[in-house]
């Protein structure tokens, strides 16, 4: 059975960038290629192909970087989250994305300051607590280098 959000989380958790990039868009493209392949491969423990899942690069301003299954899941990449101002900008974007997606996944790449990460987690909790939709999920996946 298809569970787009959990399948996407599992795929991102398994993803290992081909290399360390100096540009967020290169991480995004690397992840996009991996997710397209992973989410549309043969289902585990069977030889039956999965239902085709749309995975696309989103180039429209005001939307996440990658869209899964017609906006069932939005993936927001963030490279080098090191300052409170970086988190504040990201939170503002996430608030705007909430009405566009069923669920959102934030993927941290590059360098992440631990204090900025903790602040991000607390701000996301606030967004979820103030949400009109109790079912909407926002998850963070770290593929970064931890700095303190």
N, C-alpha and C positions, 0 to 999 in steps of 0.2 A: 504494500500500500504506500502511496506517495505522501510524504510529509515534507513539503518543500523547505520549510524553515529548518527542521532538524537535519535534513539531508544536506542543506547548504552549510550549516554549522559544521557538520562532520567533514565535508569536503574542504572547508577553509582550515579546519584544525589539522588536516592531513597535508595541506599544501606547504611546500617548501619552495621559496623563491629560487629561481635558477641561479641567481647571484645577488650580491648587495648592489642596489642601484643608487644613483645620486638624484633620481627624479621619481616623484610619486607616480607619475603616469606610467612609468616602466613597470613598477610594482603592480599597478592596476591592470595593465595589459597582460602581464605574466599570470596574475590571478584569474583574469577573464578567460584566458586560454585553458587554464587548468580546470576551472569550474565547468566550462562548456563540455569538456571531455568527461569529467567525473560524473556530472549529473545526468549525462545522456549515455552512459555506458550500460552494460548489461547489469541487471539487478543482482545483488548478492545471492548466492546459493541457488541460482537458476540460470538457465541459458536464454531466458526470455528477455527481450529488450524492454527497457523501461518506457513509460510514456514520455514522449519528447517534451523537454522542458526548455522554454525560451530563456536564453541568457544573452543579454545585450549590453553593450556599452551605452551609457546614457550621456549624451552630449548637450542636453538641454539644461540651461541654467536653472537652478532651483530644485534639481533632482539629484539623487545619489549617483555615484560613479558607475555602478553596475546594477542592473535590474534583473530580477529573476521572476519568471512566470507572470508576466504582465503586472508587475508591481506587487506581487505577493510578498517579495522580500527586496529591500534595497540595501546595497552594500556601499558604505562610505569608507574610503581609504583616507588615512591621515598619517602623514610622514612627519617625524620629528616633533612630537608633542612635548615641548619643553617648558612652556611658559603658561601662566594663568590666562593670558590673553588668547593663546592658541585654543585653550579649552573653552573659553567664553565664545569664541567664534564658532567652534564646532557645535557647542550646545545650541547656539542660535540657528545653525543649519539643521540640526536634528529636530528642533521644534517645528521648523518649516516643512520638514519631510514627513512628519507624523500623519498629516492628512493625505499624503500621496501613497503611502505603503501600508500593508498589513503589519509587517514587522521590519525591523532595521538591524543590520549588523555593522558595527564599526570595527575596521581592521587597522590596527596600529602597526606601522612599519618604520624603519629607520631607528632613531633614538627617542626614547621616552623617559622623561624625568618621573621618578616615582611619586613625587608630590603632585605633579600635574595629573598623573594617572589616578591617584586617590581622589583628587578634586573632580575629575571626570566622572568617576563612579558615583560620587555623592550627587552630582548634578543630574546624572541620568536617573538616579533613584527619585529625585524630586520631579523630574519630567513624568516618570511613570506614575508616581503617586497622584499627580495632578491631572492625569489623563482621563479623558471622557470614555476611553475604551479600555476596560480592564484586561482585555485579551491581548492588546498590542504588546509586543516584546521588543526591547532594545538590548542587544548583547554586544560585549566588547571581546574581541579576539586579539591577543598580542602576538605579533610576529616581529617584534622589535628587539632592540638592544636596550636593556635597562640601564639608565644612568641615574645617579643620585646627586 
